[in-house]
Structure formats: structure tokens, C-alpha cells
Amino acid sequence: MVALRSRKSRVPENGLFVEMPNGLLDRAIRRIPERRGILAEPPAGSGLRPIPGHAGLPWLGDSLQSLHYGSAYTLAMVERFGKLVWSRGFGRNMVLAAGGEAIDSVLSNRDRAFVTGQKDLIDPFFHGGLLLLDFEEHRLDRRIMQQAFMPDRLRAYFTKVSELVGERVGQWQVGTPMKLYPSVKKLSMNIAADVFMGVRLGPEADRLASAFEAMLLACESPVRFPVPGGRWRSGLRGRRELERYFAEMVPAKRTGTGSDFFTALCRIETEDGERFSDRKVIDHMIFLLLAAHDTATITTTVAAYFLGKHPEWQRRVRAESLALGDGPLDVDAMNSLTSLDLVIKESMRIIAPVPFIMRKAVKDTEIDGHFVPAGSNVVLGAIANHFLPEYWTDPWKFDPDRFGPERREDKAHRYAWMPFGAGVHKCIGMYFAMHEVKVMLHTMVCDYEWDFPEDYEMPWQMSALPFPKDGVPITLRKRG
């Protein structure tokens, strides 16, 4: 059993964020029945243990509970049953794996028993993306894509990011409330378009954003066929919209000389002469654009929230940023912002932009001494690992110094902190993403000051990717 509950007593209405009160986790735990079932009996003589848990409602399983309580429910399952727990969701057997040993057992994949598990949930909308590929196909595609993230290309991307952020953040409204999350999302979409597509978005920006949103909402839809007016149908329509948009651009990118990622993806060849087909280019661009702007938006919003709730950290971050002067925001300059780096890492611990890694067992196998039958969907829970007390001191507390050189709690286990995923599918663009987030927050603290009411907590919705349901109302004040 894992003791996850915090010491606080007040009960918010908006779900888990940080310093999760006893009330919320206890309510989630009370909704889980005391009775236990097992996923499957281990083979006789195998020495393996069964995975405990419960089936929940017919077909729906625990899906409604999970959607209602979000991360609190994930942690409640760990509290009730342990670091390997079984439940059902939308007709599927789901195994939640928490703790470094269990996750290492899956990601090492020594018997090649696991494949990417997102295909069942998101493949109709994001098929062909690097995250959804396995084994040799994944290795070959990643090898080609890696060339677009070489240091010289990254430096060119970083220059564009700095220019665009400096131009747009300075135009945000001052003195009256605005919604932080959609403002950051719009900026991040424009950065992704400029850097990865080589275009400055106009009226089509909202259309593209709507297509991505429809696809994400469709991934969590319980009705998984295209009924009129349903999310699934809207998601498929969004996919077709993006395919048309990128297909129209491919011919020019094939012959172009631009420095954007899209052009690089169209023109890159390996030493063996391997190139991506048009179909592959479109698939990778759709998935990359999603990953590039949504994860950066989430992280920037969370970090800005904590800077507003913890003015001592906002002052500390601002002092380092102002000390840079008016020089260029190059890689060395961004690397010198150590306090900002600590805040970002702690923000990603508390709200991981990718809270789960999905795998699927294609044959009978085991996880950390427990029997897993073929066909089981396995959820590797970053959100659980990020709060395990054996890795983190007082895990419900916002404490960026835990990442500092004197403590480095993230080194307690190689999978203690995994906001960019882990293993062979670890995010290929994580260095770009960290730079983008740092530039946005650096520019914000240099231009503005802000805070939040003491009783305000962001109402997070844990879906395919987490997002704040209220958009995060904020009032910026011009610094100085």
C-alpha cells in the first residue's frame, strides 16, 4: 500500500492540483469498492502474482469515475490496491503501472511483449505519428526525424521563437482580466506554425486549432463511431481538414529551401537514401504540431500560475531574467536562468503535460513479478510517480528547489520524473519545448507582474491532455 494522502483538510470543488486535500482523495477512494478481483490467474507454476483491482460498471468500467475525479482517481487506485492495479474502461482491461520498477519492466520490453497502446484510443486521428510506431518502423522514422532536431537546426528554430514571443507577448492586454490559457495556446500555435511549417498564420489559425481540439475530444469519446453530431465524427472531420491543409503545401516544401521543420522533413535523406513519402510527412506533421503546441501551452500555463501564487519565486525568476539585459535570447542565455528552470520542472511534476504512457501486451507477459495476459492495455502513470513519497519530499508541496543541485529528487529513480515520456519513445522535441516555455515565461516576467486570489485554484480537466476548464483568468500589470 502507498500512503499518498496529504495533510490538508479543505475540500475544493475543482479537482486535483497541488497540496491535494484529504477530502478529494478520500472521496475518490470511497468510490472504489473494497472488494477485490484479479485481472487473470497466473499460469500454474509460473511464480507470478495476479494483479488486483476491480471491473467497475459493465463496459464502462471505471471510465466515468476517472473522468470525474481526474488524477485524484488514478492516485486513489494506487492508494487502494498498490502500484499495479487493474480496472476496466470503455470495454478494455486497463492495468495501471506506477513506481519505477514496474515502469522499467514495461519500457525495457526485453521480450518484445509490449507495443504502443495509444493506437486503440487515438490512431483514427493521429495515425502515423512517431509515438504510435513500434520497433523497426519507429527506429527508422525517428532516425530520419532526428536530423531535423540537430543543434544547427535547433539554433535557427530558437531564433524564430524569441522573435515571435517578443513580438506577441508585449501586445497582451494590461489592467483588465484576460484568459491566460487560450492566449498562450494561440501564441504557441503561431510559434509551431512559424518554426515547424514556415508560415505566419492568419484566419486559418482558429480553423486549425478547432480541428486539433475536435480530434482530442474524439479520443476520449465513449461513442466510437461517426454518429451525426458526435465527437467521433467531428474528430474524423478535423483529421481530414488537417490532411488537406498539409497536402496542399507538400509540393512547395519538397522543392523549397526554407529552414522550417516541414521543409526539412520533406527533403531529408539518410545515408542510405531513405526519405519520407508524402503520406508519412503529413502524418508526422499533424502529430508534431499537436505535440509542439499543446504540451508547451500546458506547461507555460501551469508555471505562470505558480509564479502568480508564489510571488517570492516570481521575484527570484524576474531578477535572473532582468540580469540578462537586452542581449539575444540564445541557448546560453536561456540556460543561465536556473530559477526559471526549477519552476518549470516542478510545474511539470505537478501537472505532467503527458500524464500517461500507453502500452499494450501482445502476448502473455509479466510486469514486476505480476502476470499480464495478452490483450491488456497498460497505462504507465507519470502522474502517480510524480507524487510517490519514496521519491519526493512532501510531494503535495510546490517546491522547485527539490530539483536543485543539492537535492535532485528527480534522480531518486530514472522514472521518478517523466513529463516527456520515457524509453525509446521519449519526446524527440523536448529540448525545443523547454526552450519555448522558458522564452515565453522569461518574456512575461520581464514585461509584467501578476498574481492570483488566495482562494483561486485552476479547475483542471484530465482528458487526453490536461487543460484548465476556466481558461485561467489573469490580470497582468505592466512592470515598473
Secondary structure as GFF3:
##gff-version 3
##sequence-region A 1 480
A	DSSP	alpha_helix	22	30	.	.	.	ID=ss1
A	DSSP	beta_strand	37	38	.	.	.	ID=ss2
A	DSSP	beta_strand	52	53	.	.	.	ID=ss3
A	DSSP	alpha_helix	63	69	.	.	.	ID=ss4
A	DSSP	alpha_helix	71	81	.	.	.	ID=ss5
A	DSSP	beta_strand	84	89	.	.	.	ID=ss6
A	DSSP	beta_strand	92	97	.	.	.	ID=ss7
A	DSSP	alpha_helix	100	108	.	.	.	ID=ss8
A	DSSP	beta_strand	114	116	.	.	.	ID=ss9
A	DSSP	alpha_helix	119	126	.	.	.	ID=ss10
A	DSSP	three_ten_helix	130	132	.	.	.	ID=ss11
A	DSSP	alpha_helix	135	146	.	.	.	ID=ss12
A	DSSP	three_ten_helix	147	149	.	.	.	ID=ss13
A	DSSP	alpha_helix	151	169	.	.	.	ID=ss14
A	DSSP	beta_strand	178	179	.	.	.	ID=ss15
A	DSSP	alpha_helix	180	192	.	.	.	ID=ss16
A	DSSP	pi_helix	193	197	.	.	.	ID=ss17
A	DSSP	alpha_helix	204	219	.	.	.	ID=ss18
A	DSSP	alpha_helix	231	255	.	.	.	ID=ss19
A	DSSP	alpha_helix	261	267	.	.	.	ID=ss20
A	DSSP	alpha_helix	278	309	.	.	.	ID=ss21
A	DSSP	alpha_helix	311	322	.	.	.	ID=ss22
A	DSSP	alpha_helix	331	335	.	.	.	ID=ss23
A	DSSP	alpha_helix	338	350	.	.	.	ID=ss24
A	DSSP	beta_strand	356	361	.	.	.	ID=ss25
A	DSSP	beta_strand	365	367	.	.	.	ID=ss26
A	DSSP	beta_strand	370	372	.	.	.	ID=ss27
A	DSSP	beta_strand	377	381	.	.	.	ID=ss28
A	DSSP	alpha_helix	382	385	.	.	.	ID=ss29
A	DSSP	three_ten_helix	400	403	.	.	.	ID=ss30
A	DSSP	three_ten_helix	409	411	.	.	.	ID=ss31
A	DSSP	three_ten_helix	423	425	.	.	.	ID=ss32
A	DSSP	alpha_helix	430	447	.	.	.	ID=ss33
A	DSSP	beta_strand	448	449	.	.	.	ID=ss34
A	DSSP	beta_strand	460	462	.	.	.	ID=ss35
A	DSSP	beta_strand	466	468	.	.	.	ID=ss36
A	DSSP	beta_strand	473	474	.	.	.	ID=ss37
A	DSSP	beta_strand	477	478	.	.	.	ID=ss38
###
